[in-house]
Amino acid sequence: MKSIARRVSDGAMLALIKSWLQMAVEENDGKGGRRPTTVNKDSGRGTPQGAPISPLLANLYMRRFLLGWKQAGWDRKLKAHIVNYADDFVILCRGKAEHAQEVMEGMMGKLKLKVNQQKTRICRVPEESFDFLGYTMGRCYRAQTGKAYIGTKPSKKRVARICEKISQMTQRKWCWKQTEELVGELNLVVKGWGNYFRLGSVSKAYRAVDGHARHRLRQWLGHKHKVKGSNRNRFRDEYLYQKLGLFRLERFSTNLPWAKAT
């Protein structure tokens, strides 16, 4: 709250934010029910996981670490640059990675922040790759020439997550919906995903998501219309894309100059 109070002078707004932070959060009780918890209020720290205000508050507090890193001259001494979003960050440096990690953990301890050891590791690019903000960063290969370069692509976890979302949206229990309604909902989800994951080598990920969307939509249409046999023969690509208007990420990528280059 002290970090917020340095930037917000409205007492009513500060009281609202404090109440928001202390509000109970519902969690699964492991028995199919839900229970309210007040971890943040009881411990006096943290924000509710997934709360809309969490990234903003994390950025405000993390600013202390970022300023301290520069003021102490670690960016020059270690030639280390920090890239962060909320409480996720990567330290980019040429060598001395172990020293940079040691310094970072010491500063975090002074700020009373706990470093997640399971997510913290030293990665040497391009021999290795790492995931950050949904992207895998490391060695990639150009589709036409096979030439290697250091770039980005949607991570396997994020591709699997959007495919799981599509599977949930096309379950048999949703057969009561109108086809236009379901396709419209699918399009919103896939477009939103594509708008975020549009940097670097995206073609392979786009093909995987498009293929899964076609497969699941065909299955859903078969259940809805009680069609037996091969759904692929009855619901061809032309029908899905031209008649129903299913959004196609592969066509979307043709308008991305960075996607063409990879």
FITITI-21349 format. One record per atom (N, C-alpha, C): x negated, y, z negated. Coordinates in pm, whole numbers, padded with zeros to 5 digits, always signed. Example, Ala and Ser with C-alpha at 12.3 -4.5 7.8 and 13.67 -1.06 7.14 Angstrom:
-01319-00569-00780
-01230-00450-00780
-01320-00330-00780
-01285-00225-00708
-01367-00106-00714
-01290+00003-00787
***
This chain:
-00082-00121+00000
+00000+00000+00000
-00086+00126+00000
-00206+00119-00059
-00293+00236-00060
-00335+00273+00082
-00362+00171+00162
-00401+00197+00301
-00287+00262+00378
-00164+00222+00349
-00047+00280+00416
-00024+00422+00369
-00040+00443+00237
-00014+00575+00180
-00110+00681+00234
-00226+00640+00284
-00319+00737+00342
-00265+00793+00473
-00170+00723+00534
-00118+00764+00665
+00030+00799+00663
+00102+00753+00562
+00246+00780+00550
+00269+00859+00422
+00325+00977+00435
+00348+01063+00318
+00493+01058+00270
+00581+01001+00350
+00723+00996+00314
+00743+00891+00204
+00783+00937+00087
+00803+00847-00027
+00910+00742-00002
+01019+00783+00064
+01126+00689+00091
+01079+00578+00185
+00997+00615+00284
+00946+00515+00377
+00850+00420+00306
+00765+00473+00218
+00674+00388+00143
+00750+00290+00054
+00858+00339-00008
+00939+00251-00093
+01005+00142-00011
+01048+00177+00111
+01110+00078+00199
+01010-00030+00239
+00890+00012+00275
+00787-00085+00315
+00750-00175+00198
+00738-00119+00079
+00706-00199-00039
+00814-00301-00067
+00940-00259-00055
+01051-00353-00075
+01050-00463+00030
+01016-00427+00152
+01008-00524+00260
+00902-00630+00229
+00787-00583+00179
+00678-00676+00149
+00713-00770+00034
+00795-00722-00059
+00829-00803-00176
+00955-00886-00156
+01021-00868-00043
+01145-00941-00018
+01120-01091-00010
+01214-01168-00062
+01202-01315-00057
+01205-01365+00087
+01132-01471+00112
+01125-01533+00244
+01180-01675+00235
+01264-01713+00330
+01319-01848+00330
+01221-01946+00394
+01201-02059+00329
+01114-02164+00380
+01186-02297+00373
+01141-02391+00455
+01197-02526+00450
+01157-02593+00319
+01252-02664+00258
+01223-02731+00132
+01177-02875+00151
+01164-02918+00279
+01120-03053+00306
+01230-03157+00300
+01352-03114+00268
+01465-03206+00258
+01579-03166+00351
+01547-03086+00450
+01649-03042+00543
+01717-02913+00504
+01684-02859+00387
+01743-02734+00342
+01641-02621+00344
+01682-02508+00289
+01594-02392+00284
+01595-02335+00143
+01483-02273+00107
+01472-02214-00026
+01402-02079-00016
+01441-01982-00097
+01375-01851-00094
+01248-01854-00178
+01143-01791-00130
+01018-01781-00204
+00975-01635-00210
+00900-01602-00312
+00852-01465-00330
+00701-01466-00350
+00632-01534-00260
+00486-01549-00273
+00418-01413-00274
+00457-01324-00182
+00392-01192-00173
+00415-01110-00299
+00536-01115-00350
+00567-01038-00471
+00495-01095-00592
+00491-01229-00600
+00428-01293-00716
+00277-01274-00716
+00217-01279-00598
+00071-01268-00589
+00023-01125-00572
+00116-01036-00530
+00079-00896-00510
-00003-00871-00386
+00004-00963-00287
-00074-00945-00165
-00005-01019-00051
-00039-00975+00071
+00009-01045+00190
+00139-00988+00246
+00171-01030+00367
+00295-00994+00433
+00365-01122+00476
+00496-01120+00490
+00567-01240+00535
+00516-01286+00670
+00490-01415+00685
+00439-01469+00810
+00540-01446+00922
+00495-01381+01029
+00582-01358+01143
+00666-01232+01133
+00653-01155+01025
+00730-01032+01012
+00686-00931+01117
+00780-00855+01177
+00743-00760+01282
+00640-00657+01237
+00640-00624+01109
+00549-00520+01061
+00411-00576+01028
+00395-00707+01025
+00269-00769+00984
+00149-00724+01067
+00157-00725+01202
+00039-00682+01280
-00002-00538+01250
+00097-00448+01232
+00065-00309+01204
-00006-00295+01069
+00048-00360+00967
-00013-00351+00835
-00151-00416+00833
-00164-00527+00905
-00295-00594+00910
-00398-00505+00978
-00358-00437+01084
-00451-00347+01153
-00495-00232+01062
-00401-00180+00982
-00436-00072+00890
-00539-00118+00788
-00519-00236+00734
-00611-00284+00631
-00743-00330+00693
-00737-00395+00808
-00859-00443+00873
-00948-00327+00919
-00889-00210+00933
-00968-00093+00974
-01080-00066+00875
-01057-00099+00748
-01160-00080+00647
-01281-00168+00677
-01256-00289+00718
-01365-00380+00754
-01439-00332+00878
-01362-00289+00979
-01424-00244+01104
-01510-00119+01082
-01459-00024+01003
-01537+00096+00974
-01661+00063+00893
-01645-00026+00796
-01759-00065+00713
-01867-00133+00795
-01826-00213+00892
-01921-00283+00979
-02006-00183+01058
-01940-00079+01110
-02012+00022+01188
-02096+00113+01099
-02039+00154+00986
-02111+00245+00897
-02237+00182+00840
-02232+00050+00819
-02350-00021+00770
-02451-00049+00881
-02409-00022+01005
-02500-00038+01117
-02517-00179+01167
-02424-00268+01129
-02438-00407+01171
-02415-00424+01321
-02337-00335+01379
-02317-00345+01525
-02448-00321+01599
-02536-00234+01544
-02665-00208+01606
-02770-00312+01566
-02773-00345+01437
-02874-00439+01388
-02859-00578+01450
-02735-00622+01462
-02710-00756+01514
-02665-00755+01659
-02653-00632+01716
-02598-00619+01851
-02466-00695+01862
-02379-00668+01764
-02254-00744+01749
-02135-00650+01766
-02045-00687+01854
-01924-00610+01880
-01802-00690+01834
-01713-00626+01761
-01594-00695+01708
-01473-00661+01793
-01400-00762+01833
-01272-00747+01902
-01165-00805+01810
-01063-00725+01779
-00963-00776+01684
-00822-00739+01727
-00728-00819+01681
-00585-00787+01687
-00526-00831+01554
-00475-00737+01478
-00423-00765+01344
-00535-00832+01264
-00511-00951+01209
-00613-01015+01126
-00693-01121+01202
-00674-01129+01333
-00755-01218+01416
-00867-01138+01482
-00988-01189+01477
-01098-01116+01539
-01209-01211+01581
-01288-01162+01675
-01404-01234+01726
-01524-01140+01719
-01638-01192+01672
-01761-01114+01670
-01846-01162+01787
-01872-01073+01880
-01951-01106+01998
-02093-01055+01979
-02189-01145+01983
-02327-01102+01963
-02422-01192+02041
-02540-01141+02066
-02644-01218+02135
-02741-01272+02030
-02719-01398+01992
-02801-01456+01886
-02761-01406+01749
-02826-01454+01646
-02803-01413+01507
-02658-01432+01464
-02590-01531+01523
-02450-01554+01490
-02433-01595+01344
-02526-01677+01294
-02518-01721+01155
-02527-01602+01060
-02616-01508+01091
-02632-01389+01007
-02505-01304+01013
-02448-01289+01132
-02326-01210+01147
-02211-01271+01066
-02201-01402+01066
-02096-01469+00989
-02118-01447+00839
-02242-01454+00796
-02273-01434+00655
-02237-01293+00610
-02272-01194+00691
-02240-01056+00658
-02089-01035+00655
-02019-01089+00755
-01874-01075+00763
-01807-01132+00639
-01846-01251+00597
-01783-01314+00482
-01812-01236+00354
-01931-01177+00345
-01961-01094+00229
-01875-00970+00222
-01853-00905+00336
-01770-00786+00339
-01624-00821+00310
-01579-00933+00363
-01441-00975+00338
-01419-01002+00189
-01519-01060+00125
-01507-01085-00018
-01491-00957-00098
-01564-00852-00058
-01552-00723-00127
-01414-00662-00106
-01354-00689+00009
-01220-00637+00038
-01110-00727-00018
-01151-00835-00085
-01058-00932-00145
-00972-01000-00039
-01034-01023+00077
-00968-01096+00185
-01029-01235+00195
-00946-01335+00219
-00991-01473+00227
-01008-01512+00374
-01125-01558+00410
-01153-01602+00546
-01106-01746+00564
-01029-01769+00669
-00981-01904+00699
-01097-01985+00758
-01152-02074+00677
-01269-02151+00720
-01236-02250+00831
-01111-02295+00837
-01073-02391+00941
-01073-02326+01079
-01047-02197+01085
-01043-02126+01213
-01173-02053+01244
-01266-02054+01150
-01390-01980+01168
-01500-02076+01213
-01563-02043+01324
-01674-02125+01372
-01764-02042+01462
-01884-02092+01482
-01979-02029+01573
-01970-02100+01707
-01949-02024+01812
-01931-02079+01947
-02035-02017+02039
-02106-02102+02113
-02208-02054+02205
-02156-02068+02348
-02123-01954+02406
-02070-01949+02543
-02187-01932+02640
-02188-02000+02755
-02077-02074+02816
-02077-02224+02789
-02175-02274+02711
-02177-02417+02683
-02049-02461+02613
-01992-02373+02530
-01869-02401+02459
-01765-02294+02496
-01642-02319+02455
-01534-02222+02476
-01460-02202+02346
-01383-02094+02338
-01304-02066+02218
-01171-02006+02257
-01074-02021+02168
-00940-01967+02191
-00922-01840+02110
-00862-01739+02174
-00834-01613+02105
-00710-01551+02167
-00611-01525+02082
-00485-01464+02125
-00418-01542+02238
-00427-01673+02232
-00358-01758+02329
-00439-01790+02453
-00556-01729+02468
-00641-01753+02584
-00761-01839+02545
-00803-01923+02637
-00930-01994+02623
-01035-01917+02699
-01144-01884+02632
-01250-01804+02693
-01378-01886+02700
-01433-01894+02820
-01554-01972+02840
-01581-01992+02988
-01642-02104+03021
-01678-02130+03160
-01555-02170+03240
-01536-02105+03354
-01429-02137+03449
-01494-02162+03585
-01413-02215+03676
-01464-02245+03810
-01368-02189+03914
-01423-02128+04017
-01342-02073+04124
-01285-02187+04208
-01156-02175+04239
-01087-02283+04309
-01143-02308+04448
-01181-02203+04517
-01224-02216+04656
-01370-02260+04670
-01456-02208+04585
-01599-02236+04599
-01654-02329+04492
-01581-02343+04380
-01632-02424+04270
-01739-02355+04189
-01766-02228+04218
-01868-02153+04148
-01825-02124+04005
-01917-02141+03911
-01886-02120+03770
-01898-01973+03732
-01814-01931+03639
-01821-01794+03586
-01758-01795+03447
-01786-01695+03368
-01728-01682+03234
-01598-01603+03247
-01488-01663+03209
-01359-01598+03224
-01258-01648+03123
-01131-01621+03151
-01022-01657+03061
-00916-01738+03135
-00842-01816+03059
-00728-01889+03111
-00633-01919+02995
-00504-01938+03021
-00411-01971+02913
-00456-02099+02843
-00453-02099+02711
-00499-02215+02636
-00401-02332+02651
-00452-02452+02633
-00368-02572+02644
-00256-02571+02540
-00286-02517+02422
-00184-02510+02317
-00067-02422+02359
-00098-02309+02422
+00009-02218+02463
+00089-02276+02580
+00022-02348+02670
+00095-02413+02779
+00187-02520+02721
+00136-02598+02625
+00219-02701+02562
+00336-02640+02485
+00312-02522+02425
+00418-02458+02346
+00532-02410+02435
+00499-02349+02551
+00606-02301+02639
+00681-02419+02700
+00609-02529+02728
+00677-02648+02781
+00771-02707+02677
+00731-02706+02551
+00818-02755+02444
+00941-02666+02430
+00921-02534+02445
+01034-02441+02440
+01134-02470+02552
+01082-02494+02673
+01169-02528+02786
+01244-02657+02760
+01176-02755+02701
+01242-02882+02669
+01356-02863+02571
+01335-02779+02472
+01440-02753+02373
+01559-02683+02437
+01533-02592+02528
+01641-02517+02592
+01722-02602+02689
+01666-02713+02735
+01733-02796+02834
+01775-02931+02776
+01794-02937+02645
+01842-03060+02583
+01986-03088+02626
+02025-03213+02615
+02158-03254+02659
+02269-03181+02582
+02241-03143+02460
+02344-03078+02378
+02384-02941+02434
+02304-02886+02527
+02338-02756+02586
+02409-02770+02720
+02458-02889+02750
+02526-02909+02879
+02658-02832+02889
+02710-02784+02779
+02835-02707+02782
+02814-02568+02844
+02690-02524+02853
+02663-02392+02909
+02684-02391+03060
+02716-02273+03112
+02722-02256+03255
+02580-02261+03312
+02567-02317+03431
+02434-02331+03491
+02366-02196+03506
+02440-02094+03549
+02382-01961+03568
+02329-01906+03436
+02402-01934+03327
+02360-01886+03196
+02230-01951+03152
+02221-02082+03167
+02101-02153+03126
+01980-02111+03209
+01998-02101+03341
+01888-02061+03427
+01842-01919+03392
+01937-01832+03362
+01902-01696+03323
+01819-01694+03195
+01854-01779+03098
+01778-01786+02974
+01639-01841+02998
+01629-01944+03082
+01499-01999+03117
+01411-01894+03184
+01470-01818+03275
+01394-01716+03347
+01337-01611+03253
+01415-01570+03154
+01366-01470+03059
+01245-01522+02983
+01253-01648+02939
+01143-01706+02862
+01018-01722+02949
+01036-01777+03069
+00922-01802+03156
+00860-01670+03205
+00944-01572+03239
+00892-01442+03282
+00812-01375+03170
+00867-01380+03049
+00797-01320+02936
+00662-01385+02912
+00659-01518+02923
+00533-01590+02906
+00434-01551+03016
+00483-01544+03139
+00397-01509+03251
+00346-01367+03244
+00426-01275+03191
+00382-01136+03179
+00266-01123+03081
+00264-01209+02980
+00152-01205+02885
+00031-01280+02940
+00055-01401+02989
-00055-01481+03041
-00072-01456+03190
-00133-01345+03221
-00152-01306+03360
-00294-01261+03387
-00386-01294+03298
-00525-01256+03314
-00611-01379+03343
-00705-01363+03434
-00799-01470+03460
-00742-01581+03545
-00790-01703+03521
-00749-01819+03599
-00617-01873+03546
-00509-01841+03614
-00375-01877+03566
-00306-01981+03652
-00358-02008+03770
-00286-02092+03867
-00253-02230+03811
-00351-02295+03748
-00329-02431+03697
-00222-02432+03589
-00227-02335+03499
-00128-02326+03392
+00010-02298+03450
+00017-02209+03550
+00145-02176+03612
+00207-02299+03678
+00123-02378+03747
+00175-02499+03811
+00231-02597+03709
+00163-02609+03596
+00209-02701+03492
+00343-02656+03435
+00358-02527+03408
+00484-02476+03352
+00597-02486+03455
+00568-02450+03581
+00669-02461+03686
+00715-02605+03703
+00621-02699+03705
+00656-02839+03722
+00742-02890+03607
+00710-02848+03487
+00789-02891+03371
+00929-02830+03375
+00937-02703+03414
+01067-02637+03422
+01157-02705+03526
+01102-02740+03642
+01180-02810+03744
+01228-02945+03693
+01137-03020+03632
+01171-03153+03582
+01283-03147+03477
+01269-03056+03383
+01369-03047+03276
+01503-02995+03326
+01499-02898+03419
+01624-02846+03473
+01697-02954+03554
+01624-03034+03629
+01686-03145+03702
+01752-03243+03606
+01683-03276+03500
+01741-03368+03400
+01868-03309+03340
+01862-03180+03308
+01979-03114+03248
+02096-03114+03345
+02071-03083+03471
+02177-03084+03572
+02235-03224+03591
+02148-03325+03585
+02196-03462+03598
+02289-03500+03484
+02253-03460+03361
+02339-03488+03245
+02470-03408+03255
+02459-03284+03297
+02577-03198+03302
+02679-03249+03405
+02631-03289+03521
+02721-03333+03628
+02736-03485+03635
+02674-03553+03534
+02684-03699+03525
+02640-03767+03655
+02524-03725+03702
+02468-03777+03826
+02375-03893+03794
+02394-04004+03863
+02309-04121+03845
+02205-04125+03955
+02095-04195+03928
+01990-04207+04028
+01888-04096+04016
+01813-04072+04123
+01705-03974+04123
+01758-03832+04129
+01736-03755+04025
+01779-03616+04023
+01697-03532+04120
+01577-03577+04151
+01491-03501+04241
+01552-03495+04381
+01613-03606+04426
+01672-03608+04559
+01797-03521+04567
+01871-03515+04457
+01996-03437+04459
+01969-03289+04435
+01878-03260+04344
+01849-03120+04310
+01707-03087+04357
+01695-03056+04483
+01565-03029+04543
+01514-02890+04504
+01387-02865+04535
+01327-02737+04499
+01404-02620+04559
+01446-02634+04683
+01519-02525+04749
+01646-02490+04672
+01712-02592+04621
+01836-02568+04545
+01805-02496+04413
+01701-02541+04344
+01666-02481+04215
+01623-02335+04229
+01541-02307+04332
+01483-02174+04345
+01570-02078+04425
+01626-02126+04535
+01703-02037+04622
+01849-02026+04579
+01910-02137+04543
+02052-02135+04505
+02072-02090+04361
+01998-02152+04269
+02016-02120+04127
+01931-02001+04083
+01826-01970+04158
+01743-01854+04123
+01643-01879+04013
+01597-02003+03997
+01497-02032+03895
+01369-01955+03925
+01315-01890+03823
+01194-01810+03840
+01074-01902+03859
+00984-01865+03951
+00869-01947+03982
+00740-01871+03954
+00665-01918+03858
+00542-01851+03820
+00439-01851+03932
+00434-01959+04010
+00334-01968+04117
+00353-01856+04219
+00478-01818+04248
+00503-01705+04337
+00465-01574+04269
+00486-01569+04139
+00454-01451+04060
+00304-01422+04066
+00222-01527+04067
+00077-01509+04063
+00023-01451+04192
+00097-01459+04302
+00046-01405+04427
+00039-01253+04424
+00109-01191+04330
+00105-01045+04317
-00001-00996+04220
-00081-01091+04166
-00184-01055+04070
-00320-01060+04137
-00386-00946+04157
-00515-00946+04226
-00620-01028+04153
-00615-01028+04016
-00715-01106+03941
-00686-01255+03954
-00556-01292+03975
-00525-01432+03992
-00572-01480+04130
-00564-01392+04231
-00612-01429+04365
-00762-01455+04363
-00832-01375+04286
-00977-01386+04286
-01026-01516+04225
-00943-01581+04144
-00987-01703+04078
-00927-01824+04143
***
